[in-house]
Amino acid sequence: MSNCQDWVIREAMRIPYGHPKRTVKQACRKVLNTILSHWAYTCPINSLRILFHRWRGCHIGKGVYIGRYCFLDNMYPEYIYICDGASVNADSMILTHFNPFETWKNVFAAEVKPTVIGKNAIVAVRCTIMPGVRIGQCAVISSGITVEKDIPEYTICSLKQEIKQVNIRLLMK
């Protein structure tokens, strides 16, 4: 455990589309990750949840709260950064990767991006933080929101429902 200011944030990277074959070492790491993730997901004690996620490779600062039933990315936990005093409340998801099948390669990139939650930020219940998002210091994310863009420091992000229609057939050609 180190100070958030000392962390070197990883660079985004492309990954192979779909589900490529794993080496034995990668497969063992995946099994261990799955076990630790399950323990953290259901554990009633915050300090143990934090410990299990740290063992998985997540960067978690001091005084962090992670609620029960939170899902932290299963494949690339080392791309998750939660700074000191931050709070991620129950049933929220923090994602770091998106890996569609190759059919979608003209529409979506298969990649891993670091997801950062700033110092003293609050992520309310049932939020989804998408890959590559940075939530600024002391920002507040209201419940039930999917965050797709960076949130500046000292900002409250609340729900604004908007429906956008896109002709997806044109994008797939």
BELSULNOR-V592596 format. One record per helix or strand of 3 or more residues. SS is the DSSP state (2 for helix, 1 for strand). FROM is the first residue (numbers start at 0). TO is the last residue. Records with the same first field share a line. If there is no record, write none. Layout:
BEGIN
SS->FROM-TO / FROM-TO
END
This chain:
BEGIN
2->3-5 / 23-41 / 45-55 / 76-78 / 101-103 / 167-171
1->79-81 / 114-116
END
